[in-house]
Amino acid sequence: MSKLFSRRDFLKAGGLTLLGTAGAAALSQAVQPAKAAPPMQTDHGGHEDAMAMAVGEVDHERNGFNPTDILTDFDYGKVSTLEDGRTLREYDIFVINKDVEVMPGIVYPAWTYNGRIPGPTIRATEGDLIRIHFRNGSSHPHSMHFHGVHPSEMDGVPGTPGVINPGESFTYEFDAEPFGLHLYHCHVFPLARHIAKGLYGAFIIDPKQGRPPVDREFVMVMSGFDVDFDDANDFYGVNAIPFHYQLNPIQIKVGETVRIYLVNILEFDLINSFHLHANFFNYYPTGTSLTPLEYTDTIIQGQAQRGILEFSYKYPGLYMFHAHVTEFAELGWTGNFEVIP
């Protein structure tokens, strides 16, 4: 049987301009013969639209998470003080299989941490003791592998006690170090599939002295979905849902300093990128230095690379941000900042 559309065929067909229920159903029928491509939507001058976008939205309530909320949902854990005066932060993390509507009408069989994609944004301060109570309610072995410094038995890779069978549990415990922007993900093989199905999240360790104060902080985790399981992404997005921030612009004010914790966990593609329109930002790779490396408007990240962006807007208006790979943007990795006076 032949596949209906590759992702490039889909773009050529103008499919993204049709992605309501009908467009979603067409893509999901990946075993039917190809049909004639409909024309792309055009403006009154007959030119193709500047950026394709979905028709309608996914059901966030049914999904159990909303990318707008994930932007600012930092999980500081249950906080207590140890006998030596250090801070203990405890987190409850569970894995479940969950159907997630990734585009209108396209439901994806995901694996999730705490029922959401990405998983909770775990946040701590350098030197804190992190204790993760992990339960596997899924049908496959899973783990949590944290980027950072920790003992080998806490690494969550095959051959360590941190790989957990269905129905079992484990407690990861380690010191929060070094300060910076990190991530976590499942490290059970086949690794690409376990990550791509949704088992990843951001891990922020603040420096002891803190970072300079800003007006707004957002977390953005870049990823994709291979909905037909051919090891090639069909859709791309930030905080899981393609086109979400184009349909729901992020509102900020003129002159506000914005800090973005940007993580790339995209599978099946070698690189990802972030481009900010009509502006530049200071960029702190991995967030392990308080001095920016460069002042730019576009950065490239390989998988598991991450960095902190800081910027403010001088003028009000609607400004795009997106992957500076056109294919990624046209397949969902695009959004807008709505800058108000």
C-alpha positions in Angstrom: 0.0 0.0 0.0 1.2 3.5 -0.8 1.3 6.4 1.5 -1.0 9.3 0.6 1.2 12.3 1.4 4.7 12.8 2.5 5.1 16.0 4.5 6.5 17.7 1.4 3.6 16.4 -0.8 1.3 17.8 1.8 2.8 21.2 1.6 2.7 21.2 -2.2 -1.0 20.3 -2.0 -1.7 23.3 0.2 -3.0 20.9 2.8 -2.3 23.2 5.8 -4.8 25.8 4.6 -7.4 23.0 4.7 -6.6 21.5 8.1 -10.0 21.4 9.7 -11.6 18.0 10.2 -11.5 17.2 6.5 -7.8 18.1 6.1 -6.9 16.1 9.2 -8.9 13.1 8.0 -7.0 13.2 4.6 -3.6 13.2 6.3 -4.5 10.4 8.7 -5.6 8.1 5.8 -2.0 7.4 5.0 -2.7 4.2 3.1 -5.0 5.5 0.4 -4.0 6.4 -3.2 -3.2 10.1 -3.7 -5.9 12.4 -5.0 -5.7 15.6 -7.0 -4.3 18.5 -4.9 -6.6 21.3 -4.0 -5.3 24.9 -4.7 -3.8 26.9 -1.9 -5.8 29.7 -0.4 -4.9 33.0 -1.9 -5.4 36.7 -1.2 -7.4 39.0 -3.5 -4.3 39.6 -5.6 -4.0 35.9 -6.4 -0.8 35.5 -4.3 -0.3 32.6 -1.9 -0.8 33.5 1.8 2.4 34.5 3.6 1.9 31.7 6.2 -0.4 28.8 6.2 -2.3 28.0 9.3 -4.7 25.5 10.7 -8.5 25.8 10.5 -9.9 25.6 14.0 -8.2 24.5 17.2 -7.6 21.2 19.1 -9.7 20.5 22.2 -7.3 21.6 24.9 -9.7 20.6 27.7 -9.9 17.1 26.3 -6.1 17.0 25.9 -5.8 18.1 29.6 -3.2 20.8 28.9 -3.0 24.1 27.1 0.2 25.5 25.5 -0.7 29.0 26.7 -0.6 27.8 30.3 2.6 25.7 29.8 4.4 29.0 28.9 4.4 30.1 32.6 3.8 26.9 34.5 7.0 26.4 36.5 6.9 23.5 39.0 9.0 24.3 42.1 8.0 21.0 43.8 7.0 20.4 47.4 9.5 22.5 49.3 11.0 21.6 52.7 14.3 22.2 54.6 16.8 19.5 55.3 18.7 19.2 58.6 21.8 20.7 57.0 19.7 23.8 56.0 19.5 22.9 52.3 16.3 23.1 50.4 14.6 19.8 49.4 12.3 19.9 46.4 10.1 16.8 45.8 8.1 16.1 42.7 5.6 13.4 41.7 6.0 12.3 38.1 4.0 9.6 36.5 3.9 8.2 32.9 0.7 7.3 31.2 -0.4 6.5 27.6 -2.7 9.2 26.4 -4.4 10.1 23.2 -3.6 13.8 22.3 -5.3 15.8 19.6 -2.2 17.4 17.9 -4.1 19.0 15.1 -7.9 19.4 14.6 -9.2 15.9 14.0 -5.7 14.2 14.3 -5.4 12.2 17.5 -1.9 10.9 18.4 -1.2 7.9 20.7 1.3 9.7 23.0 3.3 8.8 26.0 3.3 11.5 28.6 4.8 12.7 31.9 1.8 13.8 34.1 -0.6 13.7 31.2 0.9 16.6 29.3 3.4 17.4 26.5 5.9 18.6 27.4 6.1 17.3 30.9 6.2 19.6 33.9 8.9 22.3 33.8 10.9 21.3 36.9 12.5 24.4 38.5 15.0 24.6 41.3 17.9 26.6 42.6 21.6 25.5 42.4 22.5 23.3 45.4 18.9 22.2 46.2 18.3 18.5 46.6 16.0 17.1 43.9 13.8 14.1 44.8 11.6 12.7 42.0 9.0 10.1 42.9 8.5 8.4 39.6 5.7 6.0 38.7 5.2 4.1 35.5 1.5 3.7 34.6 2.3 3.1 31.0 2.4 -0.2 29.1 6.1 0.0 28.4 9.3 0.5 30.4 10.2 4.1 30.9 12.7 6.4 32.7 13.7 10.0 33.4 17.1 11.0 32.2 18.2 14.4 33.4 20.8 16.6 31.8 23.0 17.8 34.6 25.4 16.4 37.1 24.4 13.3 39.1 25.5 9.8 40.1 25.3 7.1 37.5 22.5 5.2 39.3 20.3 8.3 38.8 21.0 8.5 35.1 17.8 6.7 33.9 19.5 4.6 31.2 19.4 0.9 30.6 21.5 -1.0 33.1 20.7 1.4 35.9 17.9 1.1 38.5 16.2 4.1 37.0 14.6 2.2 34.1 11.1 1.3 35.4 8.8 -1.4 34.2 5.0 -0.9 33.9 3.3 -0.7 37.3 6.6 0.0 39.2 8.1 3.1 40.8 11.5 4.6 41.6 12.9 7.6 43.4 15.5 9.7 41.6 17.6 11.9 43.9 20.4 14.3 43.1 21.8 17.8 43.7 20.7 20.5 41.4 23.8 21.4 39.4 25.1 23.2 37.4 22.9 26.2 37.1 21.4 26.7 33.7 18.7 25.5 31.4 18.5 21.8 31.0 16.0 19.1 30.1 14.9 15.6 30.8 13.5 12.8 28.7 13.0 9.0 28.6 16.1 7.1 27.8 14.6 3.7 27.0 15.3 2.2 23.6 14.2 2.7 20.9 15.2 6.1 22.2 13.9 8.2 19.2 10.5 6.8 19.5 10.2 7.2 23.3 11.2 10.9 23.0 9.1 11.6 19.9 6.0 10.2 21.5 6.1 12.9 24.2 8.4 11.9 27.0 10.4 15.1 27.5 10.4 18.4 29.5 12.4 21.4 30.6 14.6 21.5 33.7 15.7 24.9 35.0 18.3 25.4 37.7 18.5 29.0 38.8 21.9 30.4 40.0 22.1 30.9 43.8 22.2 34.6 43.4 19.4 34.5 40.8 19.3 36.0 37.4 18.6 39.7 36.8 14.9 40.4 37.2 12.7 40.5 34.0 9.0 41.3 33.5 8.0 38.0 31.8 9.4 34.5 31.7 8.3 31.8 29.2 9.3 28.3 28.6 9.2 27.0 25.0 10.0 23.4 24.1 10.5 22.8 20.4 9.4 19.4 19.1 7.5 17.6 16.4 5.0 14.8 15.7 5.4 11.8 13.3 1.7 10.9 13.1 2.2 8.1 10.5 5.2 6.6 12.2 7.6 6.7 9.2 10.4 8.3 11.2 9.8 11.7 9.6 7.9 14.6 11.3 4.6 15.6 9.9 4.0 18.6 12.2 6.2 20.9 14.3 5.4 23.1 17.2 6.4 24.8 20.5 4.9 23.3 23.7 3.5 20.5 21.5 0.5 21.9 19.6 1.3 23.2 16.1 0.1 26.8 15.2 -1.1 27.4 18.8 0.7 30.7 19.3 -0.3 31.8 15.9 -4.0 31.2 16.8 -3.4 32.5 20.4 -0.7 35.2 20.3 1.4 35.8 23.4 0.6 39.2 24.8 3.4 41.4 26.1 3.9 45.1 26.6 6.1 47.6 24.9 9.4 47.9 26.9 8.8 44.7 29.0 11.9 42.5 29.3 11.0 39.0 28.2 13.1 35.9 29.0 12.5 32.7 27.1 13.8 29.3 28.2 14.1 27.6 24.8 14.7 23.8 24.5 15.0 21.8 21.4 14.0 18.1 21.7 13.0 17.5 18.1 13.6 14.0 16.8 14.0 12.8 13.2 15.5 16.2 12.1 19.1 17.3 12.7 18.5 20.9 13.7 15.8 23.3 14.8 15.8 27.1 15.0 14.1 30.2 16.4 13.7 33.5 14.6 12.3 36.6 16.1 10.8 39.2 13.8 11.6 42.9 13.9 13.9 42.5 16.9 17.1 41.1 18.3 17.7 39.2 21.6 20.6 38.4 23.9 21.4 34.7 23.8 22.8 32.6 26.6 23.6 29.1 25.4 22.6 26.4 28.0 22.1 29.3 30.4 25.3 28.4 32.3 26.7 31.9 32.0 25.2 35.2 33.1 26.9 36.9 30.2 25.3 36.6 26.7 27.2 35.0 23.9 25.7 37.0 21.1 23.0 39.6 20.2 21.0 38.2 17.2 17.6 37.5 15.8 18.1 33.8 14.8 19.7 30.9 16.6 20.2 27.2 15.6 19.9 24.3 18.0 20.7 20.6 17.6 18.6 18.1 19.5 18.9 18.6 23.3 20.6 22.0 22.9 18.9 24.8 24.7 19.5 28.5 25.6 18.0 31.6 27.2 16.7 34.5 25.1 16.2 38.0 26.5 14.6 40.9 24.6 12.1 43.7 24.7 10.0 45.4 22.0 10.2 49.0 21.1 7.0 49.3 19.1 3.5 47.9 19.5 2.2 45.5 16.9 1.9 41.8 16.0 5.3 40.2 15.5 6.0 36.7 14.3 8.4 34.1 15.8 9.0 30.8 14.1 11.5 28.2 12.9 13.8 29.6 10.2 13.3 26.4 8.3 10.3 27.3 6.1 9.0 23.7 6.0 8.9 23.6 9.8 7.1 26.9 10.0 4.5 25.9 7.4 3.9 22.7 9.3 3.1 24.4 12.6 6.2 25.9 14.2 5.1 29.5 14.1 3.5 32.0 16.4 3.0 35.7 17.2 3.8 38.1 20.0 1.1 40.7 20.4 2.9 43.8 21.7 0.6 46.3 23.3 1.3 49.9 24.5 
